[in-house]
């Protein structure tokens, strides 16, 4: 319950556009919020969402928070192209362990909350 409260606070901070430390404590983490308009019907990240992530892709540490939307394993495959990704927040998304493991094989430092 406390974790979800902290997660909601983190997402709220992301929505207003500030930088906030990720769960791992990296004070340089940049949070990118991705909402429903940035997700395709199949749960992958739409071009508009990819563009938002790309705009912050030079940050040393990147957190992508999916706000009020669910993603599929396809979105994790897309995120593998961002080597500075350190945290994915996709609460209640139907992600498989195989997809998470595949992302972690590409980016060992990444943490996925779902």
Backbone as numpy.savetxt, mean C-alpha at the origin, in Angstrom:
# Nx Ny Nz CAx CAy CAz Cx Cy Cz
-7.60 -4.70 18.02 -8.42 -3.52 18.02 -7.55 -2.26 18.02
-6.50 -2.25 18.83 -5.60 -1.09 18.87 -4.92 -0.92 17.52
-4.50 -2.05 16.90 -3.84 -1.96 15.61 -4.75 -1.30 14.57
-6.03 -1.70 14.55 -6.97 -1.10 13.58 -7.13 0.40 13.85
-7.14 0.81 15.13 -7.23 2.22 15.46 -6.02 2.96 14.93
-4.84 2.39 15.13 -3.61 3.01 14.64 -3.63 3.05 13.11
-4.12 1.98 12.49 -4.22 1.93 11.04 -5.14 3.02 10.52
-6.28 3.20 11.16 -7.23 4.25 10.75 -6.59 5.62 10.90
-5.85 5.84 11.98 -5.17 7.13 12.15 -4.15 7.35 11.04
-3.41 6.30 10.70 -2.42 6.40 9.63 -3.05 6.73 8.30
-4.15 6.07 8.01 -4.85 6.33 6.75 -5.42 7.74 6.74
-5.96 8.17 7.86 -6.50 9.54 7.94 -5.40 10.56 7.68
-4.23 10.32 8.23 -3.11 11.24 7.99 -2.73 11.24 6.52
-2.79 10.08 5.89 -2.44 9.98 4.47 -3.44 10.74 3.61
-4.70 10.69 3.98 -5.74 11.35 3.20 -5.53 12.86 3.17
-5.05 13.42 4.26 -4.82 14.86 4.29 -3.45 15.22 3.73
-2.69 14.20 3.29 -1.48 14.47 2.54 -0.22 14.66 3.35
-0.19 14.28 4.59 1.05 14.45 5.34 1.88 13.18 5.29
3.15 13.33 5.65 4.01 12.16 5.74 3.92 11.63 7.16
3.91 10.31 7.28 3.77 9.68 8.58 4.64 8.44 8.60
5.14 8.11 9.77 5.95 6.91 9.88 5.12 5.68 9.62
5.72 4.73 8.92 5.02 3.47 8.69 5.07 2.63 9.95
4.37 1.51 9.93 4.29 0.64 11.10 5.67 0.24 11.59
6.62 0.05 10.68 7.96 -0.37 11.06 8.77 0.72 11.72
8.27 1.94 11.76 8.96 3.01 12.47 9.86 3.85 11.59
9.81 3.69 10.29 10.64 4.46 9.38 10.05 5.86 9.25
10.70 6.85 9.83 10.15 8.20 9.84 10.21 8.86 8.46
10.88 8.24 7.49 10.95 8.80 6.15 9.94 8.18 5.19
9.02 7.39 5.70 8.06 6.72 4.83 7.05 7.72 4.28
6.81 7.62 3.00 5.80 8.43 2.33 4.59 7.55 2.08
3.43 8.03 2.47 2.20 7.26 2.31 1.45 7.74 1.08
1.05 6.78 0.25 0.23 7.07 -0.92 -1.13 6.41 -0.67
-2.18 7.20 -0.70 -3.54 6.69 -0.50 -4.17 6.38 -1.85
-4.71 5.18 -1.95 -5.36 4.75 -3.18 -6.81 4.42 -2.83
-7.75 5.08 -3.48 -9.17 4.88 -3.21 -9.84 4.09 -4.32
-11.15 3.92 -4.19 -11.93 3.12 -5.12 -11.82 3.53 -6.57
-11.71 4.82 -6.83 -11.60 5.30 -8.21 -10.29 4.87 -8.86
-9.33 4.47 -8.04 -8.01 4.08 -8.54 -7.86 2.56 -8.66
-8.96 1.84 -8.48 -8.93 0.38 -8.54 -9.84 -0.09 -9.68
-9.34 -1.02 -10.48 -10.13 -1.60 -11.56 -11.12 -2.61 -11.01
-12.09 -3.00 -11.82 -13.11 -3.95 -11.39 -12.53 -5.30 -10.96
-11.39 -5.67 -11.52 -10.77 -6.95 -11.17 -9.89 -6.86 -9.92
-9.84 -5.69 -9.28 -9.05 -5.51 -8.06 -7.61 -5.12 -8.30
-7.24 -4.92 -9.56 -5.90 -4.43 -9.86 -5.89 -2.90 -9.73
-4.71 -2.33 -9.78 -4.58 -0.88 -9.64 -4.76 -0.25 -11.03
-5.70 0.67 -11.13 -5.98 1.37 -12.38 -4.82 2.32 -12.71
-4.71 2.75 -13.96 -3.64 3.67 -14.33 -3.56 4.92 -13.44
-4.70 5.44 -13.00 -4.66 6.62 -12.12 -3.98 6.31 -10.79
-4.19 5.11 -10.27 -3.55 4.71 -9.03 -2.06 4.49 -9.21
-1.68 3.86 -10.31 -0.25 3.65 -10.60 0.44 5.00 -10.73
-0.24 5.95 -11.36 0.34 7.29 -11.51 0.59 7.94 -10.15
-0.35 7.80 -9.22 -0.16 8.36 -7.87 1.05 7.75 -7.20
1.22 6.45 -7.34 2.37 5.78 -6.73 3.66 6.23 -7.40
3.65 6.32 -8.72 4.84 6.75 -9.45 5.28 8.16 -9.06
4.32 9.03 -8.74 4.66 10.40 -8.35 5.49 10.43 -7.07
5.35 9.41 -6.23 6.09 9.34 -4.97 7.19 8.27 -4.99
7.43 7.69 -6.15 8.30 6.52 -6.24 9.77 6.80 -5.93
10.16 8.04 -5.86 11.55 8.36 -5.53 11.77 8.47 -4.02
10.71 8.39 -3.25 10.85 8.43 -1.78 11.67 7.22 -1.33
12.47 7.39 -0.29 13.30 6.27 0.16 12.49 5.10 0.72
11.32 5.39 1.25 10.46 4.35 1.83 9.02 4.70 1.50
8.30 3.73 0.96 6.96 3.99 0.46 5.94 3.06 1.10
4.83 3.65 1.55 3.69 2.88 2.05 2.52 3.17 1.13
1.85 2.11 0.68 0.65 2.29 -0.14 -0.53 1.80 0.69
-1.47 2.71 0.94 -2.65 2.41 1.75 -3.88 2.43 0.85
-4.56 1.30 0.79 -5.79 1.20 0.02 -6.94 1.56 0.94
-7.59 2.69 0.65 -8.59 3.27 1.53 -9.99 2.94 1.03
-10.76 2.27 1.89 -12.15 1.93 1.58 -12.31 1.20 0.25
-11.37 0.34 -0.04 -11.43 -0.45 -1.26 -10.68 -1.75 -1.04
-11.00 -2.73 -1.85 -10.35 -4.04 -1.74 -9.55 -4.28 -3.01
-8.41 -4.91 -2.84 -7.57 -5.22 -3.98 -7.45 -6.73 -4.14
-6.96 -7.13 -5.29 -6.73 -8.54 -5.57 -5.23 -8.81 -5.63
-4.89 -10.07 -5.83 -3.48 -10.45 -5.96 -2.81 -9.70 -7.11
-3.57 -9.36 -8.14 -3.01 -8.64 -9.29 -2.39 -7.31 -8.86
-2.97 -6.65 -7.88 -2.42 -5.37 -7.40 -1.05 -5.57 -6.77
-0.87 -6.68 -6.05 0.44 -6.95 -5.45 1.49 -7.17 -6.52
1.09 -7.82 -7.61 2.01 -8.02 -8.73 2.44 -6.67 -9.30
1.51 -5.74 -9.40 1.83 -4.40 -9.91 2.77 -3.67 -8.95
2.56 -3.84 -7.66 3.37 -3.14 -6.67 4.81 -3.64 -6.63
5.04 -4.83 -7.14 6.40 -5.39 -7.16 7.36 -4.54 -7.97
6.84 -3.66 -8.79 7.68 -2.78 -9.59 8.21 -1.56 -8.84
7.91 -1.47 -7.55 8.36 -0.33 -6.74 9.29 -0.85 -5.65
10.60 -0.90 -5.91 11.55 -1.52 -4.97 11.65 -0.84 -3.62
11.20 0.40 -3.50 11.26 1.09 -2.21 9.97 0.91 -1.41
9.06 0.06 -1.88 7.83 -0.24 -1.15 8.17 -0.97 0.13
7.66 -0.46 1.25 7.95 -1.09 2.54 6.70 -1.57 3.26
5.53 -1.02 2.89 4.30 -1.45 3.57 3.11 -1.30 2.63
2.26 -2.32 2.66 1.00 -2.29 1.92 -0.11 -2.47 2.95
-1.03 -1.52 2.99 -2.17 -1.61 3.89 -3.41 -1.85 3.04
-3.91 -3.09 3.11 -5.06 -3.49 2.30 -6.03 -4.26 3.18
-6.55 -3.60 4.19 -7.41 -4.24 5.18 -8.64 -4.83 4.50
-8.94 -6.07 4.85 -10.10 -6.82 4.35 -10.02 -7.17 2.87
-8.85 -7.08 2.28 -8.70 -7.51 0.88 -8.43 -9.00 0.84
-9.00 -9.68 -0.16 -8.86 -11.13 -0.25 -7.55 -11.55 -0.92
-6.45 -11.24 -0.28 -5.13 -11.57 -0.84 -4.73 -12.98 -0.44
-4.08 -13.67 -1.34 -3.60 -15.01 -1.02 -2.19 -14.94 -0.46
-1.85 -15.94 0.34 -0.50 -15.99 0.89 0.52 -16.15 -0.23
0.16 -16.87 -1.29 1.08 -17.04 -2.42 1.44 -15.70 -3.05
0.46 -14.81 -3.21 0.73 -13.50 -3.81 1.59 -12.64 -2.88
1.33 -12.73 -1.59 2.13 -11.98 -0.61 3.57 -12.50 -0.63
3.73 -13.82 -0.66 5.07 -14.41 -0.69 5.82 -14.02 -1.96
5.11 -13.96 -3.08 5.73 -13.56 -4.34 6.22 -12.11 -4.26
5.41 -11.22 -3.67 5.83 -9.83 -3.50 7.05 -9.76 -2.59
7.03 -10.53 -1.50 8.16 -10.53 -0.56 9.42 -11.13 -1.18
9.27 -12.03 -2.14 10.44 -12.57 -2.83 11.12 -11.49 -3.67
10.30 -10.57 -4.19 10.83 -9.45 -4.98 11.33 -8.32 -4.10
10.57 -8.02 -3.03 10.91 -6.94 -2.10 10.88 -7.52 -0.68
11.98 -8.09 -0.22 11.98 -8.78 1.09 11.58 -7.91 2.27
11.79 -6.60 2.19 11.50 -5.71 3.31 10.02 -5.36 3.46
9.21 -5.69 2.46 7.81 -5.25 2.47 6.99 -6.00 3.51
6.06 -5.27 4.13 5.08 -5.84 5.04 3.70 -5.61 4.44
2.85 -6.62 4.52 1.50 -6.52 3.97 0.49 -6.73 5.08
-0.37 -5.74 5.28 -1.45 -5.83 6.26 -2.74 -6.00 5.47
-3.43 -7.10 5.75 -4.70 -7.32 5.02 -5.71 -7.98 5.92
